């Protein structure tokens, strides 16, 4: 094959590549690989690698073969194809005059390489489109999946589990969905769509609400029960813009368009707040909440509502409270006013019983202490004698209650101090096999905070610190602590 033939081949490949949108360097690579395949076939030696280098301006090309006669190298790698090219001997071979069969081989290889390059380019393009909206027409309908013909005649797949409840499509119907995933396989890549993804709702809001697409309003969080209900928390970057009103639109036209596109899925819009209590109130609007009880330690919120609003607060199948909880990231319980009252009384009675037992006072006094919003004996240590006398305690009884409270507070502080000491203990001490937290606590109380301190003890000293430990076990602990000395 002469230079003219190569240039002609490149022109043909380039014309096809331009039609497919492939870059010029890919065209050169395709021709080089095609020529290399044909050269290797004519040389007839399987244990060689052939490379062809083309000058795209002149059409000049050179052919090289890579081989080895080194038996030791072959034994090391087992198979020729496993040997790295840089370890092989490189030799230029004459440009071969191609027969009709060789030309056909080159032509076939070029055709295949163009298809491969086109497929690779398509995959790279589609990777960038994951999470974006795809529109197409239903091509085939199966019980578990729809085949959808999208742009550039690309086939997409919409599995049943990624469709909304009760959605049914027929051949020819238009479908909008999110490109959710790409499944790679030798038989062909599958582009998977989804209508249940949160991204689907986000993209629809971007299309229907200009303030969102322009960045004036931010979507802070989206949660869905696909096909049933969704909640969206939004925040305006411009105080003059009502984020909720903008998303809903005049007479609800914008949010209705979004809902229609999701098979009438109900979409609630709420104003985002960094204050957890206010966020819950916003998310549950327009329900009139009686009160909220927020427990930041446990990250729980109790929402108290009137009896007649309880079903609305919970939502169908618990959807309203479930979605609210997901956006907040906290556990949320809904109680009626009567349920909240009963629960509060039970907790109040529990405190009263505790005060009766620990302070040795009658129920009347215990009730009065609890009514001061005091929920532990330790808290009484900070209450003045005058305040205790004011609720009906004699001066002597008030002093007695204060003394009990001070002792309880001291024990609590001592317990916290010991706990902190144990936490401060070095990991080298904690890592000694068989040593328990109680033993560590006693060691820390005696100033033994790491394995080095323990290693410097004698068996008798350790038994003195921990009287109930057996001698053999004490010796084992000490020897384990001394192990680094001998390494």
ABEGO torsion letter per residue (X at the ends): XBAAAAAAAAAAAAAAAAAAGBBAAAAAAAAAAAAAAAAAAAAGBABBBBBBBBBAAAGBBBBBBBBBABAAAAAAAGBAAABBAAABBBBBBBBBBBBAAAAAAAAAAAAAAAAAAAAAAAAAAAAAABGBBBBBBBABBBAABBBBBBBGGBBBBBBAAABBBGBBBBBGBBBBBBBABBBBBAAEBBBBBBAABAAAAAAAAAAABAAAAAGABBBABBBBBBGABBBBBBBBABAABBAAAAAAEBGGAAAAAAAAAAGGBBBBBBBBBABAAAAAAAAAOABBBABBBBBAAAGBBBBBBBAAAAAAAAEBGGAAAAAAAAAAGBBBBBBBAAAAAAAAAAAAAAAAAAAAAAAGBBAAAAAAAAAAGBABAAAAAABBAAAAAAAGBBAAAAAAAAAAAAAAAAAAAAAAAAAAAAAABBAAAAABBGBBAAAAAAAAAAGBABAAAAAABBAAAAAAABAABBAAAAAAAAAAAAAAAAX
